[in-house]
Amino acid sequence: MAELTVEEKLKSLYELQLIDSQTDELEILKGELPMEVRDLEDEIVGLETRFRRLQENVEDLEGEISRYESNIAESNALIARYEKQADNVKNNREYEALTKELEMQRLDIQLSEKKIREAKVNMEAKQGTLTATEERLNAKKADLERKKVELQSIQEKTEKDEEKLRKKSDKARKKIEERLLKAYNKIRGSYRNGLAVVTVERDSCGGCFNQVPPQLQLEIGMRKKIIACEHCGRILVDQHILETEPVESES
């Protein structure tokens, strides 16, 4: 296969740019929807994790309250037994021992009751957060569903055009040597508007709008070498690159 002339290379690069810019326009139609969908999906995963942890916390607190209530029941049973034994004590030593046991069980009951109150306050707060998290989670899921439907609708409208443009882009890329293609991809990836090859318009770069010197414009119009904008690095072509023969320099 014969090597392309510089002019042919420039034409191929500019044709590819036009194709890729059309693809970019279709992406703009989707707006921020794809990113919003991804962000919502990530946020929902985080909220679901938080919701599960809060549920586990509430269950742990319920178990804690249940244990303290069991402790109280055991202490009350012991108190009843010790009080019954106190009616049949034979000496002061036995009486003092039972009194100490009774005092300990009553203290245990007070401590358990305090722990139950604290756990209930904590559980109430967790349940409030749990309810708020569930409401937020449900709202995010509904929002995600709406955005997915909206995105799918746009995708269905643009799918055929996108497929055609992908094929055209692949075909155009095959005409371009790897070194130039890598440079094109690198420049294109450096700018949000995806412009790597631009025309000179009103004596300015079509990408960064900085002025292009007249002598450089003449060289660009001759299409004898690949020239990049000294300000933004984009490849510069003349406006008639796809229409006319190169402008010859005056002797």
C-alpha positions in Angstrom: 0.0 0.0 0.0 1.5 3.4 -1.1 2.2 5.8 1.7 -0.3 8.7 2.0 0.8 12.3 1.2 0.7 14.8 4.0 -2.4 16.3 2.5 -4.1 12.9 2.5 -3.1 12.3 6.1 -4.5 15.7 7.1 -7.8 14.9 5.2 -8.0 11.5 6.9 -7.4 13.1 10.3 -10.0 15.8 9.8 -12.6 13.3 8.4 -12.1 11.2 11.6 -12.5 14.3 13.7 -15.8 15.2 12.0 -17.0 11.6 12.6 -15.9 11.6 16.2 -17.4 15.0 16.8 -20.8 13.7 15.6 -20.5 10.9 18.2 -19.7 13.5 20.8 -22.8 15.4 19.9 -24.9 12.3 20.5 -23.2 11.9 23.9 -24.1 15.5 24.7 -27.8 14.6 24.0 -27.6 12.2 26.9 -26.2 15.1 29.0 -25.1 14.1 32.5 -27.5 11.2 32.7 -24.9 8.4 32.4 -22.8 10.0 35.1 -25.9 10.7 37.3 -27.0 7.0 36.9 -23.6 5.8 38.0 -23.5 8.2 40.9 -26.9 7.2 42.0 -26.0 3.5 41.8 -22.9 4.1 43.9 -24.9 6.1 46.4 -27.6 3.4 46.7 -25.0 0.8 47.4 -23.6 3.0 50.2 -27.1 3.7 51.7 -27.9 -0.1 51.6 -24.7 -0.8 53.5 -25.6 1.8 56.0 -29.1 0.6 56.3 -28.0 -3.0 57.0 -25.5 -1.8 59.7 -28.2 0.3 61.4 -30.5 -2.7 61.4 -27.7 -4.8 63.0 -27.2 -2.0 65.6 -30.9 -2.0 66.5 -30.9 -5.8 66.7 -27.8 -5.7 68.9 -29.5 -3.1 71.2 -32.7 -5.2 71.4 -30.6 -8.2 72.4 -28.8 -6.1 75.0 -32.1 -4.9 76.5 -33.4 -8.5 76.5 -30.2 -9.6 78.4 -30.6 -6.9 81.0 -34.3 -7.7 81.5 -33.3 -11.3 82.1 -30.7 -10.2 84.6 -33.4 -8.2 86.4 -35.7 -11.2 86.4 -32.9 -13.4 87.9 -32.1 -10.8 90.5 -35.8 -10.5 91.5 -36.0 -14.3 91.8 -32.8 -14.3 94.0 -34.2 -11.5 96.1 -37.4 -13.4 96.7 -35.4 -16.5 97.7 -33.1 -14.5 100.0 -36.0 -12.7 101.7 -37.6 -16.1 102.4 -34.4 -17.4 103.8 -34.0 -14.3 106.0 -37.2 -15.4 107.9 -35.4 -18.5 109.0 -31.9 -17.2 109.9 -30.3 -18.7 113.0 -27.6 -16.1 113.7 -26.4 -12.6 112.9 -23.7 -14.0 110.6 -26.3 -15.6 108.3 -28.4 -12.5 108.4 -25.5 -10.2 107.4 -24.6 -12.5 104.5 -28.2 -12.5 103.2 -28.4 -8.7 103.6 -25.3 -8.3 101.5 -26.6 -10.6 98.8 -29.9 -8.7 98.8 -28.0 -5.4 98.5 -25.9 -6.8 95.6 -29.0 -8.0 93.7 -30.8 -4.7 94.2 -27.6 -2.8 92.9 -27.5 -5.2 89.9 -31.2 -4.4 89.2 -30.5 -0.6 89.4 -27.5 -1.0 87.1 -29.5 -3.2 84.6 -32.3 -0.6 84.6 -29.9 2.2 83.9 -28.3 0.2 81.0 -31.8 -0.5 79.6 -32.7 3.2 79.7 -29.4 4.1 77.9 -29.9 1.3 75.3 -33.5 2.4 74.7 -32.4 6.0 74.1 -29.7 4.8 71.8 -32.1 2.5 70.0 -34.6 5.2 69.5 -31.9 7.4 67.9 -30.8 4.5 65.7 -34.4 3.7 64.7 -34.9 7.4 63.7 -31.7 7.3 61.6 -32.8 3.9 60.2 -36.2 5.3 59.1 -34.6 8.4 57.6 -32.0 6.3 55.7 -34.8 4.0 54.4 -36.8 7.0 53.1 -33.7 8.4 51.5 -32.8 5.0 50.0 -36.3 4.6 48.5 -36.2 8.1 47.1 -32.8 7.5 45.5 -34.1 4.2 44.0 -37.1 5.9 42.5 -34.9 8.7 41.1 -32.5 6.1 39.7 -35.4 4.3 38.0 -36.7 7.6 36.4 -33.2 8.5 35.1 -32.6 4.9 33.7 -35.9 5.1 31.8 -35.0 8.6 30.5 -31.5 7.4 29.5 -32.8 4.3 27.8 -35.2 6.4 25.8 -32.4 8.5 24.5 -30.2 5.5 23.9 -32.9 3.9 21.8 -33.2 7.0 19.7 -29.4 7.4 19.2 -28.4 3.7 19.1 -28.6 3.3 15.3 -26.8 6.6 14.6 -24.1 5.7 17.2 -23.5 2.3 15.6 -23.2 3.9 12.1 -20.7 6.4 13.4 -18.7 3.8 15.3 -18.3 1.8 12.0 -17.3 5.0 10.1 -14.8 5.9 12.8 -13.3 2.4 12.8 -13.0 2.6 9.0 -11.5 6.1 9.1 -8.9 5.1 11.7 -7.7 2.2 9.5 -6.5 4.8 7.0 -4.3 6.6 9.5 -0.8 5.5 10.6 -0.5 4.4 14.2 1.9 7.2 15.2 -0.6 9.9 14.0 -3.5 8.0 15.5 -1.9 7.9 18.9 -1.2 11.7 18.7 -4.8 12.3 17.6 -6.2 10.2 20.5 -3.9 11.9 23.0 -4.9 15.4 22.0 -8.6 14.5 21.8 -8.4 13.0 25.3 -6.9 16.2 26.6 -9.9 18.4 25.9 -13.5 18.1 27.1 -14.8 19.1 23.6 -12.8 16.2 22.1 -11.3 18.5 19.3 -7.9 17.3 18.1 -8.0 18.6 14.5 -9.4 22.1 13.9 -9.6 24.5 11.1 -8.2 28.1 11.1 -11.2 30.4 11.4 -10.9 34.2 11.2 -7.1 33.9 11.5 -7.5 32.0 14.8 -7.2 28.4 16.0 -10.6 26.8 15.9 -9.8 25.1 19.2 -8.3 27.7 21.6 -9.1 30.8 19.5 -5.6 32.2 19.7 -4.3 34.0 16.6 -2.5 32.1 14.0 0.3 34.1 12.3 -0.2 34.8 8.5 2.9 32.9 7.5 1.8 29.9 9.4 -1.6 30.1 7.8 0.1 30.0 4.4 2.0 26.8 5.4 -1.2 25.2 6.7 -3.0 26.0 3.4 -0.2 24.4 1.4 -0.7 21.1 3.3 2.9 20.1 3.0 3.4 19.3 6.7 1.4 18.6 9.8 1.3 21.8 11.9 0.1 22.0 15.5 -1.2 25.1 17.3 1.6 26.6 19.3 -0.9 27.4 22.1 -3.1 24.3 22.5 -1.2 21.6 20.5 -4.2 20.8 18.2 -3.5 19.9 14.6 -4.4 22.8 12.3 -6.0 22.4 8.8 -7.4 25.0 6.4 -11.1 25.4 6.1 -11.2 24.0 2.6 -9.2 20.8 3.3 -12.0 18.6 2.1 -13.1 20.7 -0.8 -10.2 22.1 -2.8 -6.6 21.6 -3.9 -3.9 23.1 -1.6 -3.1 26.8 -2.0 0.2 27.2 -3.9 2.6 29.8 -2.6 3.3 32.8 -4.7 6.7 32.9 -6.3 
